Amino acid sequence: MSIHEDIEELLAALPAHRALIGLDLGDKTIGVSISDRLLSVASPLETIRRKKFGVDAARLLEIIAEREVGGLILGLPRNMDGSEGPRCQSTRAFARNLSRLTEIPIGFWDERLSTVAAERALLEADTSRKRRAEVIDHVAAGYILQGALDRIRHLRNAN
């Protein structure tokens, strides 16, 4: 099982020149974003309508194979005080189940306010309500992944 609690551990486990994907797990959808191979920029990719874990995982594994992904970042929905509630437990369970199906390293990123930031960006771009509903999850996944990528860049520059 290759689940890493902090970004430093994840970075050490990542293969070189492979993209990362970021996930924003919701009750009804999974927002998916992807980085470039240099791990500098996150781009929203798609929103998966959740069905059963097996179906959702199969789609994620397809993306991982198609895009030659080297690692995965899951948004960890902590409470505003930093504690972990039922949604964090659900995210951790998803990570454990997924880690049984793939060898790629999985890490977490504190996603507090990522959906708020995504919503604000979409409003500033004058996106219609219907379009915002369609894209909010994978845009939020982009914010999650970009936060992790910025931390990775900082760690690399410090060395």
Summary of the structure (lengths in Angstrom):
residues: 159
radius of gyration: 14.8
end to end distance: 27.4
largest distance: 44.9
contacts: 502
relative contact order: 0.23
helix: 48%
strand: 23%
